């Protein structure tokens, strides 16, 4: 294939893609900005945990680490 023919095919492909783009964004050639495409910034709420919740988590972690310690000490004894 000759270089000039390759370039002509590339140019025709670019033209076809530009036409398709214009159909998608509108005949004016500018993109339409819809409210749906703008990112929505949400207010972040700080999550707070009660003293009771902290106590339950602390106790659960203590039980977990005690079990882990017991399990690892049992493996070393064997």
mmCIF file of the N, C-alpha and C atoms, coordinates in Angstrom:
data_MODEL
# 
_entry.id   MODEL 
# 
loop_
_atom_site.group_PDB 
_atom_site.id 
_atom_site.type_symbol 
_atom_site.label_atom_id 
_atom_site.label_alt_id 
_atom_site.label_comp_id 
_atom_site.label_asym_id 
_atom_site.label_entity_id 
_atom_site.label_seq_id 
_atom_site.pdbx_PDB_ins_code 
_atom_site.Cartn_x 
_atom_site.Cartn_y 
_atom_site.Cartn_z 
_atom_site.occupancy 
_atom_site.B_iso_or_equiv 
_atom_site.pdbx_formal_charge 
_atom_site.auth_seq_id 
_atom_site.auth_comp_id 
_atom_site.auth_asym_id 
_atom_site.auth_atom_id 
_atom_site.pdbx_PDB_model_num 
ATOM 1   N N  . UNK A 1 1  ? 0.839   -1.166  0.000  1.00 0.00 ? 1  UNK A N  1 
ATOM 2   C CA . UNK A 1 1  ? 0.000   0.000   0.000  1.00 0.00 ? 1  UNK A CA 1 
ATOM 3   C C  . UNK A 1 1  ? 0.895   1.244   0.000  1.00 0.00 ? 1  UNK A C  1 
ATOM 4   N N  . UNK A 1 2  ? 0.474   2.227   -0.743 1.00 0.00 ? 2  UNK A N  1 
ATOM 5   C CA . UNK A 1 2  ? 1.250   3.454   -0.823 1.00 0.00 ? 2  UNK A CA 1 
ATOM 6   C C  . UNK A 1 2  ? 0.957   4.342   0.377  1.00 0.00 ? 2  UNK A C  1 
ATOM 7   N N  . UNK A 1 3  ? 1.934   5.168   0.721  1.00 0.00 ? 3  UNK A N  1 
ATOM 8   C CA . UNK A 1 3  ? 1.806   6.050   1.867  1.00 0.00 ? 3  UNK A CA 1 
ATOM 9   C C  . UNK A 1 3  ? 0.663   7.032   1.660  1.00 0.00 ? 3  UNK A C  1 
ATOM 10  N N  . UNK A 1 4  ? 0.522   7.548   0.453  1.00 0.00 ? 4  UNK A N  1 
ATOM 11  C CA . UNK A 1 4  ? -0.536  8.525   0.190  1.00 0.00 ? 4  UNK A CA 1 
ATOM 12  C C  . UNK A 1 4  ? -1.923  7.896   0.367  1.00 0.00 ? 4  UNK A C  1 
ATOM 13  N N  . UNK A 1 5  ? -2.053  6.646   -0.002 1.00 0.00 ? 5  UNK A N  1 
ATOM 14  C CA . UNK A 1 5  ? -3.341  5.967   0.157  1.00 0.00 ? 5  UNK A CA 1 
ATOM 15  C C  . UNK A 1 5  ? -3.640  5.722   1.645  1.00 0.00 ? 5  UNK A C  1 
ATOM 16  N N  . UNK A 1 6  ? -2.620  5.355   2.416  1.00 0.00 ? 6  UNK A N  1 
ATOM 17  C CA . UNK A 1 6  ? -2.791  5.146   3.857  1.00 0.00 ? 6  UNK A CA 1 
ATOM 18  C C  . UNK A 1 6  ? -3.233  6.443   4.514  1.00 0.00 ? 6  UNK A C  1 
ATOM 19  N N  . UNK A 1 7  ? -2.576  7.551   4.144  1.00 0.00 ? 7  UNK A N  1 
ATOM 20  C CA . UNK A 1 7  ? -2.933  8.851   4.703  1.00 0.00 ? 7  UNK A CA 1 
ATOM 21  C C  . UNK A 1 7  ? -4.355  9.247   4.337  1.00 0.00 ? 7  UNK A C  1 
ATOM 22  N N  . UNK A 1 8  ? -4.771  8.963   3.125  1.00 0.00 ? 8  UNK A N  1 
ATOM 23  C CA . UNK A 1 8  ? -6.133  9.281   2.691  1.00 0.00 ? 8  UNK A CA 1 
ATOM 24  C C  . UNK A 1 8  ? -7.155  8.479   3.494  1.00 0.00 ? 8  UNK A C  1 
ATOM 25  N N  . UNK A 1 9  ? -6.868  7.216   3.767  1.00 0.00 ? 9  UNK A N  1 
ATOM 26  C CA . UNK A 1 9  ? -7.764  6.382   4.562  1.00 0.00 ? 9  UNK A CA 1 
ATOM 27  C C  . UNK A 1 9  ? -7.840  6.879   6.005  1.00 0.00 ? 9  UNK A C  1 
ATOM 28  N N  . UNK A 1 10 ? -6.703  7.285   6.549  1.00 0.00 ? 10 UNK A N  1 
ATOM 29  C CA . UNK A 1 10 ? -6.687  7.829   7.908  1.00 0.00 ? 10 UNK A CA 1 
ATOM 30  C C  . UNK A 1 10 ? -7.510  9.107   7.966  1.00 0.00 ? 10 UNK A C  1 
ATOM 31  N N  . UNK A 1 11 ? -7.345  9.990   6.965  1.00 0.00 ? 11 UNK A N  1 
ATOM 32  C CA . UNK A 1 11 ? -8.113  11.235  6.924  1.00 0.00 ? 11 UNK A CA 1 
ATOM 33  C C  . UNK A 1 11 ? -9.618  10.963  6.835  1.00 0.00 ? 11 UNK A C  1 
ATOM 34  N N  . UNK A 1 12 ? -10.003 9.992   6.032  1.00 0.00 ? 12 UNK A N  1 
ATOM 35  C CA . UNK A 1 12 ? -11.430 9.686   5.914  1.00 0.00 ? 12 UNK A CA 1 
ATOM 36  C C  . UNK A 1 12 ? -11.972 9.096   7.213  1.00 0.00 ? 12 UNK A C  1 
ATOM 37  N N  . UNK A 1 13 ? -11.164 8.317   7.900  1.00 0.00 ? 13 UNK A N  1 
ATOM 38  C CA . UNK A 1 13 ? -11.575 7.754   9.186  1.00 0.00 ? 13 UNK A CA 1 
ATOM 39  C C  . UNK A 1 13 ? -11.718 8.857   10.232 1.00 0.00 ? 13 UNK A C  1 
ATOM 40  N N  . UNK A 1 14 ? -10.808 9.800   10.256 1.00 0.00 ? 14 UNK A N  1 
ATOM 41  C CA . UNK A 1 14 ? -10.897 10.937  11.174 1.00 0.00 ? 14 UNK A CA 1 
ATOM 42  C C  . UNK A 1 14 ? -12.167 11.733  10.899 1.00 0.00 ? 14 UNK A C  1 
ATOM 43  N N  . UNK A 1 15 ? -12.465 11.969  9.648  1.00 0.00 ? 15 UNK A N  1 
ATOM 44  C CA . UNK A 1 15 ? -13.669 12.714  9.284  1.00 0.00 ? 15 UNK A CA 1 
ATOM 45  C C  . UNK A 1 15 ? -14.927 11.973  9.740  1.00 0.00 ? 15 UNK A C  1 
ATOM 46  N N  . UNK A 1 16 ? -14.937 10.664  9.569  1.00 0.00 ? 16 UNK A N  1 
ATOM 47  C CA . UNK A 1 16 ? -16.080 9.863   9.992  1.00 0.00 ? 16 UNK A CA 1 
ATOM 48  C C  . UNK A 1 16 ? -16.257 9.912   11.503 1.00 0.00 ? 16 UNK A C  1 
ATOM 49  N N  . UNK A 1 17 ? -15.161 9.829   12.242 1.00 0.00 ? 17 UNK A N  1 
ATOM 50  C CA . UNK A 1 17 ? -15.230 9.891   13.698 1.00 0.00 ? 17 UNK A CA 1 
ATOM 51  C C  . UNK A 1 17 ? -15.668 11.277  14.182 1.00 0.00 ? 17 UNK A C  1 
ATOM 52  N N  . UNK A 1 18 ? -15.212 12.319  13.523 1.00 0.00 ? 18 UNK A N  1 
ATOM 53  C CA . UNK A 1 18 ? -15.630 13.673  13.891 1.00 0.00 ? 18 UNK A CA 1 
ATOM 54  C C  . UNK A 1 18 ? -17.129 13.864  13.673 1.00 0.00 ? 18 UNK A C  1 
ATOM 55  N N  . UNK A 1 19 ? -17.641 13.316  12.583 1.00 0.00 ? 19 UNK A N  1 
ATOM 56  C CA . UNK A 1 19 ? -19.073 13.412  12.325 1.00 0.00 ? 19 UNK A CA 1 
ATOM 57  C C  . UNK A 1 19 ? -19.864 12.667  13.398 1.00 0.00 ? 19 UNK A C  1 
ATOM 58  N N  . UNK A 1 20 ? -19.393 11.500  13.772 1.00 0.00 ? 20 UNK A N  1 
ATOM 59  C CA . UNK A 1 20 ? -20.071 10.725  14.810 1.00 0.00 ? 20 UNK A CA 1 
ATOM 60  C C  . UNK A 1 20 ? -20.036 11.476  16.136 1.00 0.00 ? 20 UNK A C  1 
ATOM 61  N N  . UNK A 1 21 ? -18.909 12.113  16.448 1.00 0.00 ? 21 UNK A N  1 
ATOM 62  C CA . UNK A 1 21 ? -18.785 12.889  17.683 1.00 0.00 ? 21 UNK A CA 1 
ATOM 63  C C  . UNK A 1 21 ? -19.756 14.066  17.676 1.00 0.00 ? 21 UNK A C  1 
ATOM 64  N N  . UNK A 1 22 ? -19.840 14.749  16.546 1.00 0.00 ? 22 UNK A N  1 
ATOM 65  C CA . UNK A 1 22 ? -20.748 15.884  16.435 1.00 0.00 ? 22 UNK A CA 1 
ATOM 66  C C  . UNK A 1 22 ? -22.198 15.456  16.625 1.00 0.00 ? 22 UNK A C  1 
ATOM 67  N N  . UNK A 1 23 ? -22.536 14.286  16.143 1.00 0.00 ? 23 UNK A N  1 
ATOM 68  C CA . UNK A 1 23 ? -23.897 13.790  16.343 1.00 0.00 ? 23 UNK A CA 1 
ATOM 69  C C  . UNK A 1 23 ? -24.171 13.506  17.812 1.00 0.00 ? 23 UNK A C  1 
ATOM 70  N N  . UNK A 1 24 ? -23.156 13.015  18.506 1.00 0.00 ? 24 UNK A N  1 
ATOM 71  C CA . UNK A 1 24 ? -23.339 12.673  19.914 1.00 0.00 ? 24 UNK A CA 1 
ATOM 72  C C  . UNK A 1 24 ? -23.417 13.905  20.808 1.00 0.00 ? 24 UNK A C  1 
ATOM 73  N N  . UNK A 1 25 ? -22.600 14.916  20.555 1.00 0.00 ? 25 UNK A N  1 
ATOM 74  C CA . UNK A 1 25 ? -22.574 16.076  21.444 1.00 0.00 ? 25 UNK A CA 1 
ATOM 75  C C  . UNK A 1 25 ? -23.449 17.210  20.952 1.00 0.00 ? 25 UNK A C  1 
ATOM 76  N N  . UNK A 1 26 ? -23.948 17.129  19.761 1.00 0.00 ? 26 UNK A N  1 
ATOM 77  C CA . UNK A 1 26 ? -24.817 18.177  19.231 1.00 0.00 ? 26 UNK A CA 1 
ATOM 78  C C  . UNK A 1 26 ? -24.199 18.802  18.001 1.00 0.00 ? 26 UNK A C  1 
ATOM 79  N N  . UNK A 1 27 ? -25.021 19.385  17.192 1.00 0.00 ? 27 UNK A N  1 
ATOM 80  C CA . UNK A 1 27 ? -24.565 19.938  15.917 1.00 0.00 ? 27 UNK A CA 1 
ATOM 81  C C  . UNK A 1 27 ? -23.642 21.128  16.110 1.00 0.00 ? 27 UNK A C  1 
ATOM 82  N N  . UNK A 1 28 ? -23.707 21.805  17.262 1.00 0.00 ? 28 UNK A N  1 
ATOM 83  C CA . UNK A 1 28 ? -22.870 22.970  17.511 1.00 0.00 ? 28 UNK A CA 1 
ATOM 84  C C  . UNK A 1 28 ? -21.403 22.629  17.676 1.00 0.00 ? 28 UNK A C  1 
ATOM 85  N N  . UNK A 1 29 ? -21.089 21.380  17.924 1.00 0.00 ? 29 UNK A N  1 
ATOM 86  C CA . UNK A 1 29 ? -19.704 20.980  18.085 1.00 0.00 ? 29 UNK A CA 1 
ATOM 87  C C  . UNK A 1 29 ? -19.198 21.150  19.508 1.00 0.00 ? 29 UNK A C  1 
ATOM 88  N N  . UNK A 1 30 ? -20.021 21.703  20.398 1.00 0.00 ? 30 UNK A N  1 
ATOM 89  C CA . UNK A 1 30 ? -19.624 21.851  21.793 1.00 0.00 ? 30 UNK A CA 1 
ATOM 90  C C  . UNK A 1 30 ? -20.352 20.804  22.611 1.00 0.00 ? 30 UNK A C  1 
ATOM 91  N N  . UNK A 1 31 ? -19.704 20.387  23.663 1.00 0.00 ? 31 UNK A N  1 
ATOM 92  C CA . UNK A 1 31 ? -20.330 19.397  24.529 1.00 0.00 ? 31 UNK A CA 1 
ATOM 93  C C  . UNK A 1 31 ? -21.401 20.066  25.379 1.00 0.00 ? 31 UNK A C  1 
ATOM 94  N N  . UNK A 1 32 ? -22.482 19.358  25.535 1.00 0.00 ? 32 UNK A N  1 
ATOM 95  C CA . UNK A 1 32 ? -23.526 19.819  26.432 1.00 0.00 ? 32 UNK A CA 1 
ATOM 96  C C  . UNK A 1 32 ? -23.191 19.343  27.833 1.00 0.00 ? 32 UNK A C  1 
ATOM 97  N N  . UNK A 1 33 ? -23.337 20.210  28.773 1.00 0.00 ? 33 UNK A N  1 
ATOM 98  C CA . UNK A 1 33 ? -23.057 19.844  30.154 1.00 0.00 ? 33 UNK A CA 1 
ATOM 99  C C  . UNK A 1 33 ? -24.375 19.684  30.870 1.00 0.00 ? 33 UNK A C  1 
ATOM 100 N N  . UNK A 1 34 ? -24.647 18.482  31.264 1.00 0.00 ? 34 UNK A N  1 
ATOM 101 C CA . UNK A 1 34 ? -25.892 18.226  31.988 1.00 0.00 ? 34 UNK A CA 1 
ATOM 102 C C  . UNK A 1 34 ? -25.605 18.203  33.474 1.00 0.00 ? 34 UNK A C  1 
ATOM 103 N N  . UNK A 1 35 ? -26.617 18.417  34.242 1.00 0.00 ? 35 UNK A N  1 
ATOM 104 C CA . UNK A 1 35 ? -26.438 18.417  35.689 1.00 0.00 ? 35 UNK A CA 1 
ATOM 105 C C  . UNK A 1 35 ? -26.076 17.026  36.198 1.00 0.00 ? 35 UNK A C  1 
ATOM 106 N N  . UNK A 1 36 ? -26.425 15.997  35.445 1.00 0.00 ? 36 UNK A N  1 
ATOM 107 C CA . UNK A 1 36 ? -26.130 14.636  35.875 1.00 0.00 ? 36 UNK A CA 1 
ATOM 108 C C  . UNK A 1 36 ? -24.638 14.321  35.750 1.00 0.00 ? 36 UNK A C  1 
ATOM 109 N N  . UNK A 1 37 ? -23.921 15.017  34.869 1.00 0.00 ? 37 UNK A N  1 
ATOM 110 C CA . UNK A 1 37 ? -22.509 14.712  34.675 1.00 0.00 ? 37 UNK A CA 1 
ATOM 111 C C  . UNK A 1 37 ? -21.627 15.410  35.691 1.00 0.00 ? 37 UNK A C  1 
ATOM 112 N N  . UNK A 1 38 ? -22.167 16.399  36.409 1.00 0.00 ? 38 UNK A N  1 
ATOM 113 C CA . UNK A 1 38 ? -21.372 17.095  37.415 1.00 0.00 ? 38 UNK A CA 1 
ATOM 114 C C  . UNK A 1 38 ? -21.298 16.239  38.664 1.00 0.00 ? 38 UNK A C  1 
ATOM 115 N N  . UNK A 1 39 ? -20.126 16.160  39.271 1.00 0.00 ? 39 UNK A N  1 
ATOM 116 C CA . UNK A 1 39 ? -20.019 15.367  40.490 1.00 0.00 ? 39 UNK A CA 1 
ATOM 117 C C  . UNK A 1 39 ? -20.788 16.032  41.632 1.00 0.00 ? 39 UNK A C  1 
ATOM 118 N N  . UNK A 1 40 ? -21.418 15.213  42.411 1.00 0.00 ? 40 UNK A N  1 
ATOM 119 C CA . UNK A 1 40 ? -22.202 15.704  43.529 1.00 0.00 ? 40 UNK A CA 1 
ATOM 120 C C  . UNK A 1 40 ? -21.337 15.640  44.775 1.00 0.00 ? 40 UNK A C  1 
ATOM 121 N N  . UNK A 1 41 ? -21.173 16.783  45.426 1.00 0.00 ? 41 UNK A N  1 
ATOM 122 C CA . UNK A 1 41 ? -20.385 16.805  46.645 1.00 0.00 ? 41 UNK A CA 1 
ATOM 123 C C  . UNK A 1 41 ? -21.327 16.620  47.822 1.00 0.00 ? 41 UNK A C  1 
ATOM 124 N N  . UNK A 1 42 ? -21.087 15.599  48.561 1.00 0.00 ? 42 UNK A N  1 
ATOM 125 C CA . UNK A 1 42 ? -21.949 15.299  49.694 1.00 0.00 ? 42 UNK A CA 1 
ATOM 126 C C  . UNK A 1 42 ? -21.287 15.767  50.978 1.00 0.00 ? 42 UNK A C  1 
ATOM 127 N N  . UNK A 1 43 ? -22.108 16.205  51.883 1.00 0.00 ? 43 UNK A N  1 
ATOM 128 C CA . UNK A 1 43 ? -21.605 16.614  53.182 1.00 0.00 ? 43 UNK A CA 1 
ATOM 129 C C  . UNK A 1 43 ? -21.177 15.369  53.941 1.00 0.00 ? 43 UNK A C  1 
ATOM 130 N N  . UNK A 1 44 ? -19.973 15.406  54.482 1.00 0.00 ? 44 UNK A N  1 
ATOM 131 C CA . UNK A 1 44 ? -19.482 14.261  55.226 1.00 0.00 ? 44 UNK A CA 1 
ATOM 132 C C  . UNK A 1 44 ? -19.875 14.418  56.681 1.00 0.00 ? 44 UNK A C  1 
ATOM 133 N N  . UNK A 1 45 ? -20.466 13.380  57.193 1.00 0.00 ? 45 UNK A N  1 
ATOM 134 C CA . UNK A 1 45 ? -20.863 13.382  58.595 1.00 0.00 ? 45 UNK A CA 1 
ATOM 135 C C  . UNK A 1 45 ? -19.870 12.546  59.368 1.00 0.00 ? 45 UNK A C  1 
ATOM 136 N N  . UNK A 1 46 ? -19.431 13.072  60.479 1.00 0.00 ? 46 UNK A N  1 
ATOM 137 C CA . UNK A 1 46 ? -18.495 12.329  61.309 1.00 0.00 ? 46 UNK A CA 1 
ATOM 138 C C  . UNK A 1 46 ? -19.269 11.248  62.060 1.00 0.00 ? 46 UNK A C  1 
ATOM 139 N N  . UNK A 1 47 ? -18.769 10.047  61.975 1.00 0.00 ? 47 UNK A N  1 
ATOM 140 C CA . UNK A 1 47 ? -19.424 8.942   62.655 1.00 0.00 ? 47 UNK A CA 1 
ATOM 141 C C  . UNK A 1 47 ? -18.878 8.843   64.067 1.00 0.00 ? 47 UNK A C  1 
ATOM 142 N N  . UNK A 1 48 ? -19.751 8.752   65.000 1.00 0.00 ? 48 UNK A N  1 
ATOM 143 C CA . UNK A 1 48 ? -19.339 8.672   66.397 1.00 0.00 ? 48 UNK A CA 1 
ATOM 144 C C  . UNK A 1 48 ? -19.813 7.357   66.979 1.00 0.00 ? 48 UNK A C  1 
ATOM 145 N N  . UNK A 1 49 ? -18.993 6.838   67.868 1.00 0.00 ? 49 UNK A N  1 
ATOM 146 C CA . UNK A 1 49 ? -19.331 5.575   68.503 1.00 0.00 ? 49 UNK A CA 1 
ATOM 147 C C  . UNK A 1 49 ? -19.568 5.839   69.996 1.00 0.00 ? 49 UNK A C  1 
ATOM 148 N N  . UNK A 1 50 ? -20.519 5.158   70.535 1.00 0.00 ? 50 UNK A N  1 
ATOM 149 C CA . UNK A 1 50 ? -20.856 5.355   71.951 1.00 0.00 ? 50 UNK A CA 1 
ATOM 150 C C  . UNK A 1 50 ? -19.803 4.670   72.830 1.00 0.00 ? 50 UNK A C  1 
ATOM 151 N N  . UNK A 1 51 ? -19.814 5.017   74.093 1.00 0.00 ? 51 UNK A N  1 
ATOM 152 C CA . UNK A 1 51 ? -18.898 4.384   75.040 1.00 0.00 ? 51 UNK A CA 1 
ATOM 153 C C  . UNK A 1 51 ? -19.173 2.887   75.112 1.00 0.00 ? 51 UNK A C  1 
ATOM 154 N N  . UNK A 1 52 ? -20.446 2.523   75.061 1.00 0.00 ? 52 UNK A N  1 
ATOM 155 C CA . UNK A 1 52 ? -20.828 1.106   75.076 1.00 0.00 ? 52 UNK A CA 1 
ATOM 156 C C  . UNK A 1 52 ? -20.256 0.385   73.855 1.00 0.00 ? 52 UNK A C  1 
ATOM 157 N N  . UNK A 1 53 ? -20.341 1.018   72.701 1.00 0.00 ? 53 UNK A N  1 
ATOM 158 C CA . UNK A 1 53 ? -19.799 0.422   71.477 1.00 0.00 ? 53 UNK A CA 1 
ATOM 159 C C  . UNK A 1 53 ? -18.294 0.245   71.554 1.00 0.00 ? 53 UNK A C  1 
ATOM 160 N N  . UNK A 1 54 ? -17.595 1.254   72.081 1.00 0.00 ? 54 UNK A N  1 
ATOM 161 C CA . UNK A 1 54 ? -16.134 1.148   72.246 1.00 0.00 ? 54 UNK A CA 1 
ATOM 162 C C  . UNK A 1 54 ? -15.785 0.015   73.199 1.00 0.00 ? 54 UNK A C  1 
ATOM 163 N N  . UNK A 1 55 ? -16.556 -0.122  74.272 1.00 0.00 ? 55 UNK A N  1 
ATOM 164 C CA . UNK A 1 55 ? -16.301 -1.182  75.255 1.00 0.00 ? 55 UNK A CA 1 
ATOM 165 C C  . UNK A 1 55 ? -16.478 -2.559  74.622 1.00 0.00 ? 55 UNK A C  1 
ATOM 166 N N  . UNK A 1 56 ? -17.550 -2.732  73.844 1.00 0.00 ? 56 UNK A N  1 
ATOM 167 C CA . UNK A 1 56 ? -17.795 -4.024  73.192 1.00 0.00 ? 56 UNK A CA 1 
ATOM 168 C C  . UNK A 1 56 ? -16.692 -4.368  72.200 1.00 0.00 ? 56 UNK A C  1 
ATOM 169 N N  . UNK A 1 57 ? -16.250 -3.374  71.450 1.00 0.00 ? 57 UNK A N  1 
ATOM 170 C CA . UNK A 1 57 ? -15.162 -3.612  70.484 1.00 0.00 ? 57 UNK A CA 1 
ATOM 171 C C  . UNK A 1 57 ? -13.881 -3.965  71.217 1.00 0.00 ? 57 UNK A C  1 
ATOM 172 N N  . UNK A 1 58 ? -13.592 -3.255  72.285 1.00 0.00 ? 58 UNK A N  1 
ATOM 173 C CA . UNK A 1 58 ? -12.384 -3.522  73.072 1.00 0.00 ? 58 UNK A CA 1 
ATOM 174 C C  . UNK A 1 58 ? -12.397 -4.947  73.620 1.00 0.00 ? 58 UNK A C  1 
ATOM 175 N N  . UNK A 1 59 ? -13.519 -5.347  74.185 1.00 0.00 ? 59 UNK A N  1 
ATOM 176 C CA . UNK A 1 59 ? -13.624 -6.699  74.733 1.00 0.00 ? 59 UNK A CA 1 
ATOM 177 C C  . UNK A 1 59 ? -13.490 -7.758  73.639 1.00 0.00 ? 59 UNK A C  1 
ATOM 178 N N  . UNK A 1 60 ? -14.094 -7.519  72.505 1.00 0.00 ? 60 UNK A N  1 
ATOM 179 C CA . UNK A 1 60 ? -14.003 -8.480  71.398 1.00 0.00 ? 60 UNK A CA 1 
ATOM 180 C C  . UNK A 1 60 ? -12.560 -8.608  70.920 1.00 0.00 ? 60 UNK A C  1 
ATOM 181 N N  . UNK A 1 61 ? -11.849 -7.485  70.824 1.00 0.00 ? 61 UNK A N  1 
ATOM 182 C CA . UNK A 1 61 ? -10.443 -7.542  70.400 1.00 0.00 ? 61 UNK A CA 1 
ATOM 183 C C  . UNK A 1 61 ? -9.584  -8.264  71.425 1.00 0.00 ? 61 UNK A C  1 
ATOM 184 N N  . UNK A 1 62 ? -9.849  -8.019  72.716 1.00 0.00 ? 62 UNK A N  1 
ATOM 185 C CA . UNK A 1 62 ? -9.093  -8.713  73.762 1.00 0.00 ? 62 UNK A CA 1 
ATOM 186 C C  . UNK A 1 62 ? -9.301  -10.212 73.675 1.00 0.00 ? 62 UNK A C  1 
ATOM 187 N N  . UNK A 1 63 ? -10.567 -10.637 73.459 1.00 0.00 ? 63 UNK A N  1 
ATOM 188 C CA . UNK A 1 63 ? -10.845 -12.077 73.301 1.00 0.00 ? 63 UNK A CA 1 
ATOM 189 C C  . UNK A 1 63 ? -10.142 -12.637 72.070 1.00 0.00 ? 63 UNK A C  1 
ATOM 190 N N  . UNK A 1 64 ? -10.160 -11.862 70.990 1.00 0.00 ? 64 UNK A N  1 
ATOM 191 C CA . UNK A 1 64 ? -9.525  -12.315 69.737 1.00 0.00 ? 64 UNK A CA 1 
ATOM 192 C C  . UNK A 1 64 ? -8.027  -12.518 69.939 1.00 0.00 ? 64 UNK A C  1 
ATOM 193 N N  . UNK A 1 65 ? -7.352  -11.519 70.547 1.00 0.00 ? 65 UNK A N  1 
ATOM 194 C CA . UNK A 1 65 ? -5.914  -11.624 70.728 1.00 0.00 ? 65 UNK A CA 1 
ATOM 195 C C  . UNK A 1 65 ? -5.549  -12.696 71.756 1.00 0.00 ? 65 UNK A C  1 
ATOM 196 N N  . UNK A 1 66 ? -6.401  -12.891 72.760 1.00 0.00 ? 66 UNK A N  1 
ATOM 197 C CA . UNK A 1 66 ? -6.140  -13.960 73.730 1.00 0.00 ? 66 UNK A CA 1 
ATOM 198 C C  . UNK A 1 66 ? -6.211  -15.321 73.037 1.00 0.00 ? 66 UNK A C  1 
ATOM 199 N N  . UNK A 1 67 ? -7.209  -15.500 72.177 1.00 0.00 ? 67 UNK A N  1 
ATOM 200 C CA . UNK A 1 67 ? -7.337  -16.761 71.443 1.00 0.00 ? 67 UNK A CA 1 
ATOM 201 C C  . UNK A 1 67 ? -6.158  -16.956 70.507 1.00 0.00 ? 67 UNK A C  1 
ATOM 202 N N  . UNK A 1 68 ? -5.738  -15.884 69.870 1.00 0.00 ? 68 UNK A N  1 
ATOM 203 C CA . UNK A 1 68 ? -4.602  -15.973 68.945 1.00 0.00 ? 68 UNK A CA 1 
ATOM 204 C C  . UNK A 1 68 ? -3.327  -16.332 69.707 1.00 0.00 ? 68 UNK A C  1 
ATOM 205 N N  . UNK A 1 69 ? -3.151  -15.708 70.877 1.00 0.00 ? 69 UNK A N  1 
ATOM 206 C CA . UNK A 1 69 ? -1.980  -15.985 71.689 1.00 0.00 ? 69 UNK A CA 1 
ATOM 207 C C  . UNK A 1 69 ? -1.999  -17.424 72.175 1.00 0.00 ? 69 UNK A C  1 
ATOM 208 N N  . UNK A 1 70 ? -3.161  -17.897 72.593 1.00 0.00 ? 70 UNK A N  1 
ATOM 209 C CA . UNK A 1 70 ? -3.304  -19.268 73.059 1.00 0.00 ? 70 UNK A CA 1 
ATOM 210 C C  . UNK A 1 70 ? -2.993  -20.257 71.930 1.00 0.00 ? 70 UNK A C  1 
ATOM 211 N N  . UNK A 1 71 ? -3.488  -19.927 70.721 1.00 0.00 ? 71 UNK A N  1 
ATOM 212 C CA . UNK A 1 71 ? -3.281  -20.803 69.571 1.00 0.00 ? 71 UNK A CA 1 
ATOM 213 C C  . UNK A 1 71 ? -1.805  -20.849 69.190 1.00 0.00 ? 71 UNK A C  1 
ATOM 214 N N  . UNK A 1 72 ? -1.126  -19.713 69.207 1.00 0.00 ? 72 UNK A N  1 
ATOM 215 C CA . UNK A 1 72 ? 0.291   -19.700 68.815 1.00 0.00 ? 72 UNK A CA 1 
ATOM 216 C C  . UNK A 1 72 ? 1.168   -20.356 69.867 1.00 0.00 ? 72 UNK A C  1 
ATOM 217 N N  . UNK A 1 73 ? 0.808   -20.229 71.148 1.00 0.00 ? 73 UNK A N  1 
ATOM 218 C CA . UNK A 1 73 ? 1.600   -20.889 72.203 1.00 0.00 ? 73 UNK A CA 1 
ATOM 219 C C  . UNK A 1 73 ? 1.414   -22.398 72.144 1.00 0.00 ? 73 UNK A C  1 
ATOM 220 N N  . UNK A 1 74 ? 0.243   -22.838 71.734 1.00 0.00 ? 74 UNK A N  1 
ATOM 221 C CA . UNK A 1 74 ? -0.019  -24.268 71.597 1.00 0.00 ? 74 UNK A CA 1 
ATOM 222 C C  . UNK A 1 74 ? 0.809   -24.880 70.470 1.00 0.00 ? 74 UNK A C  1 
ATOM 223 N N  . UNK A 1 75 ? 1.044   -24.131 69.411 1.00 0.00 ? 75 UNK A N  1 
ATOM 224 C CA . UNK A 1 75 ? 1.842   -24.636 68.289 1.00 0.00 ? 75 UNK A CA 1 
ATOM 225 C C  . UNK A 1 75 ? 3.309   -24.754 68.662 1.00 0.00 ? 75 UNK A C  1 
ATOM 226 N N  . UNK A 1 76 ? 3.810   -23.837 69.492 1.00 0.00 ? 76 UNK A N  1 
ATOM 227 C CA . UNK A 1 76 ? 5.214   -23.850 69.876 1.00 0.00 ? 76 UNK A CA 1 
ATOM 228 C C  . UNK A 1 76 ? 5.513   -25.025 70.809 1.00 0.00 ? 76 UNK A C  1 
ATOM 229 N N  . UNK A 1 77 ? 4.538   -25.411 71.613 1.00 0.00 ? 77 UNK A N  1 
ATOM 230 C CA . UNK A 1 77 ? 4.744   -26.511 72.573 1.00 0.00 ? 77 UNK A CA 1 
ATOM 231 C C  . UNK A 1 77 ? 4.849   -27.844 71.872 1.00 0.00 ? 77 UNK A C  1 
ATOM 232 N N  . UNK A 1 78 ? 4.243   -27.973 70.683 1.00 0.00 ? 78 UNK A N  1 
ATOM 233 C CA . UNK A 1 78 ? 4.264   -29.266 69.963 1.00 0.00 ? 78 UNK A CA 1 
ATOM 234 C C  . UNK A 1 78 ? 5.540   -29.529 69.344 1.00 0.00 ? 78 UNK A C  1 
# 
